[in-house]
Structures are given as structure tokens and as C-alpha cells.
């Protein structure tokens, strides 16, 4: 695909620096790209410089964490003013909260006989590309593998870091309405990220989408990487029913069997793509058509 609106770099929990993400996207034929790191805009300047050099149209992107119905939800913001005060203020609070969360994960793992977890995770993060943001759970997972506490990263999440496990430290995220409001105040187009990844019933998923629309959301991500085709079908039906725009992306974090830049299932032709609304995307869209 020549559009990818969901990917991550070492500015959050990705494996490649922002410039390398852009270069890889370009190599794979992507011409309209949004770097959507978790709760930070740190990677955007580097990504933009690389994009300009390669002729890739880069859209400002971010994936904000928030809460709804007792669960952590992610919303994607695009084409916003990165200097907007409400967004700067919200990202600063998330930044500080992520550092406190990482330190608590380290303390919990150390108490279970895994000393040096925080420092080890931070060292791994620096190996990938230094970031002013806190190490995330993938960095802790890699530390646990290297330290011999688990055999592989999947085991680290299964035993220690996954939902409900010791390292699943809850953070005080903003509400869904607050997160969407922050993005709208910055002039963003807002999409609900991977709605099928939340462990919700059909009724609860519909309620989430309704509340997202009430908060000011514009779109849902109907395609996230190589998710099952039947999930794309269900989300497409919901997009039609609620009259939503749609977004799509690889959710690339690093080279893997699951995720690759520009690689995701096709978006149904009858659904209105969010990316046609981005100012400045005309050149890339002309190349794509």
C-alpha cells in the first residue's frame, strides 16, 4: 500500500529510529506516511527531514492513550498543530506518567528477583536509538530475555508484562473524551485505533464507537496490519452504519512476520478514507491514484 497511517519508531516502542522508519517506508513504496508514536511527538522532526529528502509526504501523527469503560483505549490523531497548547500540555503529563510507570515496573520486577530491570530496559532503549521518553514494556521484555529470566519476548509478556500481570502497571490516562478533545483542540483528524484489539463484546464495542463519535471522533481504523479479514468486515459494517471515515495502517514497530510498513489488508472500496481530508497530501494522493 502507498499510504500508511500507523507506525512507530524508537521515539516510543518501535525498533527503528524515525529516519529509518521513513526510509524503509519509502523503499516499500509508501508515499503518504504518518508516524504515530505513543504519547509523544519527539520523532517528528527527524522523520520530517528524512521525508522531505526522499519525497515522502509526512503527516503529523500521534497515538494517545486514554481510558474508557475501565479499559485502556488508543486514539490516533493526524494533521494537527504540534505546537497547540492543549496538546503540548497533555503530552507533558503523559510523558511524566510514563516515566513513573516504567520505574514502577522496574521496582516490581526487582522485587521478584529480577534486579536491574529498569536500567536494563533503558540501556536496550538506548541501543535502538536514544530517546527522552521512558522505556516501554517491549524494552523490559527484551531485558528479561537477555538476562535469562525468560526464553523469548512472548514468554515475558505471558508471565510478567501482559494484561493483568505483575508488570502491567496502570497509569492515570485521560478519559476518551479528554483525549479526543485534546486532539480536536489541536486541529487534528481523530481515528479510533484498532477497535477489534479491545476485549469487548459486540454491544460494548458499539457503545465505544458511539461515545467516540459523541466526543468528536471522525474515523475508525478498519484495517490494522494483517488482522483477520472477518474483523475488517465487521469494522467496515460499523463504519458504514455510523457514517464514519476510515483509516488504515501497518502498526509497524519493527521488522516481523506480523507487521511491515505499507502491509495491511485492503480497505473496502466503498469506505471514505480519512487521508483524503489531509491538507498537503494532494501530491502523494495523485501518485497513488
Secondary structure as GFF3:
##gff-version 3
##sequence-region A 1 289
A	DSSP	beta_strand	3	4	.	.	.	ID=ss1
A	DSSP	alpha_helix	18	27	.	.	.	ID=ss2
A	DSSP	beta_strand	32	35	.	.	.	ID=ss3
A	DSSP	alpha_helix	44	54	.	.	.	ID=ss4
A	DSSP	beta_strand	57	68	.	.	.	ID=ss5
A	DSSP	beta_strand	71	78	.	.	.	ID=ss6
A	DSSP	alpha_helix	85	111	.	.	.	ID=ss7
A	DSSP	alpha_helix	117	128	.	.	.	ID=ss8
A	DSSP	alpha_helix	137	146	.	.	.	ID=ss9
A	DSSP	alpha_helix	153	156	.	.	.	ID=ss10
A	DSSP	pi_helix	157	161	.	.	.	ID=ss11
A	DSSP	beta_strand	174	175	.	.	.	ID=ss12
A	DSSP	alpha_helix	176	185	.	.	.	ID=ss13
A	DSSP	beta_strand	189	192	.	.	.	ID=ss14
A	DSSP	three_ten_helix	195	197	.	.	.	ID=ss15
A	DSSP	alpha_helix	202	215	.	.	.	ID=ss16
A	DSSP	beta_strand	219	224	.	.	.	ID=ss17
A	DSSP	alpha_helix	229	242	.	.	.	ID=ss18
A	DSSP	beta_strand	245	249	.	.	.	ID=ss19
A	DSSP	three_ten_helix	274	277	.	.	.	ID=ss20
A	DSSP	alpha_helix	282	288	.	.	.	ID=ss21
###
